[in-house]
Amino acid sequence: MKLFYYPGNASMAPHIVLEEIGKPFELEFVDRTHDQHKSPDYLALNPNGLIPVLVDGDLVLYEAAAICLHLADTHPEQRLAPALGTPERAQFYKWLMWLTNTLQATLIAYFYPERWVDVGNAAGAAQVKAHAEAKIAALLAQLDRQLETSGGPWLLGAHYTVLDPYALMLCRWTRGFAEPARQRPVLGGYL
């Protein structure tokens, strides 16, 4: 297996999951600072030009959550996801989708506000960023409550799953915020 990555990027969660599995894998650094993720070779792996990509035999997979699910499903002995068809698996899906579609999407709006406004609209970009930061604070409070009510120490309670490195990755992205995730009452201990 080979993971195409960039430090601190969305490849962090799949990288942690690969480490948890304990099987051999390779890391391939993708230099975003030189637009390597937009090169023809990389675009052949991921036409979106985003990081990460996992190559597992003949399988080429992108999207961090999809990679984490694939790794959990192909290594069931590691118990990185609840059993299929259980209420716990349904909650697992809910939280993975929430992390990717709600928290991660809002973090992307925060870090790239210019994507949501007309070119050159600095005031609009600043407004998008401010709204995103306020929403992220509310989402971190929701994550804090989930950890408190789950019975811990993990997001789903007693069992560590791929949700935990995914949440860690996203919370790490808040380290430069006025109120980073580490300062939250329950999240701080979890992280």
C-alpha positions as CSV (number, residue, x, y, z in Angstrom):
1,M,0.0,0.0,0.0
2,K,1.1,3.5,-0.7
3,L,-0.4,6.7,0.8
4,F,0.2,10.0,-1.1
5,Y,0.3,12.6,1.6
6,Y,1.2,16.1,2.7
7,P,2.0,16.8,6.4
8,G,-1.0,18.2,8.4
9,N,-3.3,17.8,5.4
10,A,-6.3,15.6,5.1
11,S,-3.9,12.6,4.7
12,M,-3.3,12.7,8.5
13,A,-6.3,10.5,9.5
14,P,-5.5,7.8,6.9
15,H,-1.9,7.9,7.9
16,I,-2.8,7.3,11.5
17,V,-5.2,4.5,10.5
18,L,-2.4,2.8,8.5
19,E,-0.1,3.1,11.6
20,E,-2.9,1.5,13.8
21,I,-3.3,-1.4,11.3
22,G,0.4,-2.1,11.6
23,K,0.9,-3.6,8.1
24,P,3.7,-2.3,5.9
25,F,2.9,0.7,3.7
26,E,4.8,3.4,1.8
27,L,4.5,7.2,2.1
28,E,4.8,9.3,-1.0
29,F,5.2,13.0,-0.3
30,V,3.2,15.3,-2.5
31,D,4.7,18.8,-2.5
32,R,1.7,21.2,-2.5
33,T,4.1,24.1,-2.3
34,H,5.2,23.3,-5.8
35,D,1.7,22.3,-7.1
36,Q,2.8,18.6,-7.4
37,H,-0.9,17.7,-6.7
38,K,-1.8,19.4,-10.0
39,S,0.8,17.5,-12.0
40,P,-0.5,15.2,-14.8
41,D,0.9,12.1,-12.9
42,Y,-1.0,13.1,-9.7
43,L,-4.2,14.1,-11.6
44,A,-4.1,10.6,-13.1
45,L,-4.6,9.2,-9.5
46,N,-7.0,11.9,-8.3
47,P,-8.6,14.1,-11.0
48,N,-9.6,16.5,-8.2
49,G,-6.0,17.3,-7.4
50,L,-6.6,16.8,-3.7
51,I,-4.6,14.9,-1.1
52,P,-4.6,12.1,0.0
53,V,-4.6,9.1,-2.4
54,L,-4.2,5.5,-1.3
55,V,-3.0,2.9,-3.8
56,D,-3.8,-0.6,-2.5
57,G,-2.8,-3.1,-5.1
58,D,-4.8,-2.2,-8.2
59,L,-7.2,0.0,-6.2
60,V,-6.7,3.8,-6.4
61,L,-8.8,5.5,-3.8
62,Y,-9.1,9.2,-2.8
63,E,-11.2,11.1,-0.2
64,A,-9.8,10.7,3.3
65,A,-13.1,9.3,4.8
66,A,-13.3,6.7,2.0
67,I,-9.7,5.6,2.6
68,C,-10.4,5.3,6.3
69,L,-13.5,3.2,5.7
70,H,-11.7,1.0,3.2
71,L,-8.9,0.4,5.7
72,A,-11.3,-0.4,8.5
73,D,-13.3,-2.8,6.3
74,T,-10.2,-4.6,4.9
75,H,-8.7,-5.0,8.3
76,P,-11.7,-6.1,10.5
77,E,-9.3,-7.7,13.0
78,Q,-8.3,-4.2,14.1
79,R,-11.9,-3.3,15.1
80,L,-11.6,0.2,13.7
81,A,-15.3,0.3,12.9
82,P,-18.3,-1.3,14.6
83,A,-19.8,-4.4,13.1
84,L,-22.0,-3.9,10.0
85,G,-25.8,-3.8,10.5
86,T,-25.5,-2.7,14.2
87,P,-26.8,0.5,15.8
88,E,-23.2,1.3,16.6
89,R,-22.3,1.1,12.9
90,A,-25.2,3.5,12.1
91,Q,-23.9,6.0,14.7
92,F,-20.4,5.5,13.2
93,Y,-21.6,6.4,9.8
94,K,-23.5,9.4,11.2
95,W,-20.4,10.8,12.9
96,L,-18.1,10.1,10.0
97,M,-20.4,12.0,7.6
98,W,-20.8,14.8,10.2
99,L,-17.0,15.1,10.4
100,T,-16.5,15.2,6.7
101,N,-19.6,17.0,5.5
102,T,-20.2,19.4,8.3
103,L,-17.0,20.1,10.4
104,Q,-14.5,19.6,7.6
105,A,-16.5,21.5,5.0
106,T,-16.8,24.4,7.4
107,L,-13.1,24.3,8.1
108,I,-12.4,24.5,4.3
109,A,-14.7,27.6,4.1
110,Y,-12.6,29.1,6.9
111,F,-9.2,28.4,5.3
112,Y,-10.3,29.2,1.7
113,P,-13.0,31.8,2.0
114,E,-12.1,33.3,-1.4
115,R,-13.7,30.2,-3.0
116,W,-17.1,31.4,-1.9
117,V,-17.0,35.0,-3.2
118,D,-16.3,36.9,-6.4
119,V,-12.6,37.4,-7.3
120,G,-11.2,40.4,-5.4
121,N,-14.0,40.6,-2.9
122,A,-11.8,40.8,0.2
123,A,-14.7,42.0,2.4
124,G,-16.8,39.1,1.3
125,A,-14.0,36.6,2.0
126,A,-13.5,38.1,5.5
127,Q,-17.2,37.7,6.2
128,V,-17.2,34.1,5.0
129,K,-14.2,33.4,7.3
130,A,-15.9,35.1,10.3
131,H,-19.1,33.1,9.8
132,A,-17.1,29.9,9.4
133,E,-15.2,30.5,12.6
134,A,-18.4,31.1,14.5
135,K,-19.9,27.9,13.1
136,I,-16.8,25.9,13.9
137,A,-17.0,27.0,17.5
138,A,-20.6,25.7,17.6
139,L,-19.5,22.5,16.0
140,L,-16.7,22.0,18.4
141,A,-19.2,22.5,21.2
142,Q,-21.3,19.7,19.7
143,L,-18.3,17.4,19.5
144,D,-17.5,18.3,23.1
145,R,-21.1,17.2,24.1
146,Q,-20.8,14.0,22.1
147,L,-17.6,13.0,23.9
148,E,-19.2,13.8,27.2
149,T,-22.4,11.8,26.6
150,S,-20.7,8.9,24.9
151,G,-19.1,7.7,28.1
152,G,-15.7,8.0,26.5
153,P,-12.9,7.8,26.2
154,W,-13.5,7.7,22.4
155,L,-16.0,9.5,20.2
156,L,-18.3,6.4,20.2
157,G,-17.6,5.5,23.8
158,A,-15.5,2.6,24.8
159,H,-14.1,1.6,21.4
160,Y,-11.5,3.5,19.3
161,T,-12.5,3.8,15.7
162,V,-11.3,5.6,12.6
163,L,-13.6,8.5,13.8
164,D,-11.0,9.3,16.4
165,P,-8.0,10.0,14.2
166,Y,-10.4,11.8,11.8
167,A,-11.6,14.1,14.6
168,L,-8.0,14.6,15.8
169,M,-7.0,15.7,12.3
170,L,-9.8,18.2,12.1
171,C,-9.3,19.5,15.6
172,R,-5.7,20.0,14.9
173,W,-6.6,22.4,12.1
174,T,-8.1,24.7,14.7
175,R,-4.7,25.2,16.5
176,G,-4.4,28.8,15.2
177,F,-7.9,29.8,16.2
178,A,-8.7,32.2,19.1
179,E,-10.3,29.2,20.8
180,P,-8.8,26.0,19.5
181,A,-10.3,22.6,20.0
182,R,-7.7,21.8,22.7
183,Q,-9.2,24.5,24.9
184,R,-12.6,22.9,24.9
185,P,-13.6,21.3,28.2
186,V,-13.9,17.7,27.1
187,L,-12.1,17.8,23.7
188,G,-8.9,19.1,25.4
189,G,-8.5,15.8,27.3
190,Y,-9.6,13.7,24.3
191,L,-7.0,15.2,22.0
